[in-house]
Amino acid sequence: MLTLTTKKFEALKRLSDENGVIGALAIDQRGSLKKMIDAGNASDVGDAGIIRFKELVSQELTPFATSILLDPEYGLPAAKVRHKDAGLLVAYEKTGYDAAKVGRLPDLLSEWSVKRLKDAGADAVKFLLYYDVDEDKKINEYKHVYMERVGSECVAEDIPFFLEIVSYDAENDDVKSKAFAKVKPHKVIGAMREFSNPKYNVDVLKVEVPVDMNFVEGYAEDETAYSKEEAAFYFQEQSEATELPFIFLSAGVSAKLFQETLKFAKESGSTFNGVLCGRATWKDGVAPFASNGEQAGRDWLQDTGKRNIEELNTVLKATASSWFDKVK
């Protein structure tokens, strides 16, 4: 059971629906979004294009989301045009990691602090951590200390700390391979166990599903890495690995596969408390925006983007558990 202060509890309520389910939209991408926009545009759209696309997503889709996750580098204008009932999460980490260094080490945005993010209107602070539970102890200890610092800052400012964990294998860079699919449950669940330790002061875990659904029997187009029963066991084991509220990230899969995954999670006994869904909702809107301009992007968001998020909301109502049950 997670103990929340009154301010943290009220902040989490602003990020959720009335039933304590988080149906949040994520568009805190920076470098990857720039690449997506550049791929559809012969000329460099620059920072203005990234800022404008985020504004469009915020304007058009936050009426159907409980909250939105943005970054302070390009996303604050989008925060100002979000729907009045949508809560605001703000990212605190630098985008990506230094591929030239071992360990995918975390780094903070140097011009920001939790206090400044809160002053900018954040209801919660999100930090993305790349983590391999089996990596060198020195590297992981560095990450543990780093997360203790972020958690302590959030305690000092009395604001919820959302920790997003993206697992990897230091010995295998191919996260789409069957070999990685086989070790993914261990990586994801092990990381969740670690950061559920109260010393990190995490309030909500934002995590991957514990399997690669493209290798699950019945969902796989080719070879499988797990039977349906094995996959269901991992979803249940994941739920039992933490007492904290946890939500799923979409990891860039299609909207349809993400919805099917949530249904499978529920059937497997998962007590997940919502989603922070990014590219699965809006990624196909980048091309019309980049190629044909702002109105084309807006049209796509008003049609397909809206449909994606409404379909996801319908699935969430039938599958997600309330975080009210996990806090006191």
N, C-alpha and C positions, 0 to 999 in steps of 0.2 A: 504494500500500500504506500503510495506517494503522499507525503505531507506537503500541502501547498499553503503559502501565505495568502491572505485575502487578495492582495494585488495580483499575484500570479494566477490565482483562480479566476478572477475577473478578466484578466488578459486572455487566458485560455478560452473563456466563454466567448469573448469577442472574435476569436479565430474559428469558432465552431458553430454548428447549428444548435437549435434549441434542445436537441437530444444528446449533445456532447459528442458529436461526430464531426471530424475535421474533413471538409471537402475543399481543400485549398488548391489554388492554381500556382504553379511555379514558373517564373520567367526571370530567374536570376542569372541565366547564362550570359556570358560576356564574349570571350574569345570564340567559342563554338557558334554563337549566334551571328557574330560578325562574318565567320566563314560561310555560314548558311546563306546570309544575305548577299555576300560577295559572289557566291556561286551562281546566283540568279540575276546578276547585274553586271553589265560590261564595265561600268564605271564604279569607282570606289565611293560607296555611300557615306563612309566615315562614321563618326560617332553620332551624328544627327540621325542617320538612318536607324541605328540601333535604338536610340532613345525614342524615336517616333514609333517604331514597331511595338515596343513595350507599352507605350501610351495607348496604342490601338487595342492591344490585347487586354489591357486593364479596363479601358472604357467599355469594350464590347462584351467581355466575359465575366468580369467581377459581379454583375448583377445575378449571376448563376452560381457563384462560388462563395464559400464561407469566408475566405481570406485569400490574400495573394502574397507570394514570396518574391521579393525584388532585391536588387543589389544597390548599394549606395552610389556606385560609380556612374551608372546609366539609368537607374530605375526610379529615382526620387520624383521626377516629373510624372511618371506613371502612377506613383503612389497618390499624387494629388488629384488625379482624375478617376480614381477607383470609386466604385459604388459606396454610398455612405454607410451601408451595413457590413461591408467587407473589412475584416481585420487585416493587419499588416505585419508580415514577418520580413526581417531584413538580414541579408547575408553579411557575415563578418570576415570571411576568409578571402584571400586572394584567389583569383580564378586559376584552375589547373594546378600543375606542380612542375618543378624543375626536373625535366627528364634526364638532364646530364648528371644529376646527383642520385645516389642510391637512397631508397626508402620513401619516396613520395612524401617528403616532409611538409607539414602544414605551415602556413604563413598567414599572418593577419594583415588586413588593410592598414597600412601605417598611418593614414590620416584619420582613422576612426577609432573609437573606443565604444564599449557597451553604453556608456553614459551618452555619448554623442548620437548613437543610433536611436536610443530611447528619446532623446531630445528632438530627433528628426521625425518622431511619430511612430516608431516601431512598437508593436504590442509584444513581440518576441524576437529573440536573436537566434539565427541559425548559423551553425558552423559545419562545413563539410570536411570530413576526415577520411583519407584513404588509409585502409588498415588491413594488414595481413597478420592474423593471430600467430602465425608460425615464423614471422620474420625475426631477424636478429634482435636479441633482448635490448641492446643499446638503443636501437631505432625505436622500438615500441615503448621503451621507458621515456624517451624524449617526447613521444606522442602523449603518453599518460600525463606527464607533467604539464604539457601544453594545454590539455583539456581541463586539468585541474585549475589552471589559471583562468581559462575562459569561464568555467563554471563559477569560480569565485567572484569574477566580475559581475556575472548575472545575479548572484546572490546579493552583492553589494548594492546593485541597482534595483533589486526586487522585480526582475523581469524574467519570464520563462526562457529556458535554454533548450533549444531544439538541436540535437546532435544528429547530423546526417552521416551515416557510415557507408562508404563504398568499399566493398571487399576486393581484394586482388590476391594473386599468388606471385610472390617475388621470383619463383622459379619458372613461371609460365605466363608470358604476356598475352597469350591468345585467350581472352575471356569468352570467346564464342565457341571454343573447342569443347569436345566431349570430355577431354581430360580435366578442364576447369569445371565443367558441370558436375563431375563426380566429387570434386573437393569443395564445391561452393557451399553446401549445407554446413559443413564444418567451419568454413571461414565466416559465414554470415552469423551463425548462431554463437560461435566463440566470441566474436566481436561484441555482440549484444550482451552476452554474459559479463564481459569485462566492463563495459561502460554503463551497466546497470548498477555498478558499485556506487554507493551514496557519496563517496569522496569526489566524484566528478560533478555532482549537483545537476545532473541532466534531468529535465522535466519530461521531455518527449523524445523518443528515438524515431528518427526517420530512416527507414531501412529498406533494403532489397527484400524481395521474396526469397525464401531459402533455396530455391531450385531454379534452374533454367528451364522455363516451360517449353522451350523448343526441343527439349530432350525428354519430356514426360510422355509416357505411353498414352496414346489417344490425342495428343496435341502435336507430337513430333511428325514432321513430314518425312523424315528419313530415319536414322538410327536413334535409339533411345539410351538414356543413361539411368533412368529410374522407371519402375512400374508405377501405376497410379497409387498403389498402396504405400510404396516407399515415399513418394512425393507427399502424400497426405500425412505420413508420420513426421516428415521434416517440418511441415507447417505447424503441426501440433507441438513438436519439440521447441520450435521457435517461440511459440506463445508461452510455453512453460519456462523459457530461459530468462524471462524478465517480469518484474512486477510493475514496470513503468508503462504508461501509455505508449503505444507505438503505431506509426503510420507507414504506409508503403509508398515508395517512390516508383515512378513508372519506367525509369531506366531506358526511355526512348523507344519502347516497344509500341506496336500499333495500338490504337484506341480499343479495337475489338479484342485483341489478345489480353490487354490489361483488364478489361471487364471480365473476360472468361477466367482470368487468374484470380480475381477477387471472389468470384463465385466458388471456385475450387478451394480457395483458402477457407471460406465460411464452411463449406461442406466438410472440410478436414478438421474443423474445430478451432480455427484461429480466432483469437479475440482482438484482432487489429482494430484500431480506432479511427480509421479514415485514411486519407491519401493526401500527398502533396504531388500533384500530377502536372508535369510540364509538357514535354515534347509530344506526348501521346495526344494532347488536346490541340496544340496550335502549330506543330512543326510544318504541316503541309500548307499552312497559310503564308509561310515565308516566301515561297517561290512566286505566287501572284503579286505579293507586295513588292518584291525585288524587281520582278520583270515588268509589271504593268502599272506599278504605282500604288499610292496610298488607298485610293478608292477600291481597287481590286482586292487589296489585302483586307480592307474593312468588309467588303461583300463576302469574302470567304469566311471571315470570323463570324459574321452575322448569320451565316447559313451553316456550313459544316462545323465550324468551331463551336457554335452554340449547341448544335446537335450532339457533338462529341461530349460536351460537358453535361448536358441534360441526361444523356444515356448513362453516363458515369454516375450521376446523382441518383438515378433510379436503382442502379446496381448497389450503390453505397447504402441506400435505405434498407435494402434487403440483406445486406451482408455485414456491415460494420457494427462493432459494439461501442457502447458509450464509454468515454474515458471517466465519466462520473463514478463508475464502478471501481476505478483503480486509484482514486484519490480520497484524501480526507482533509 
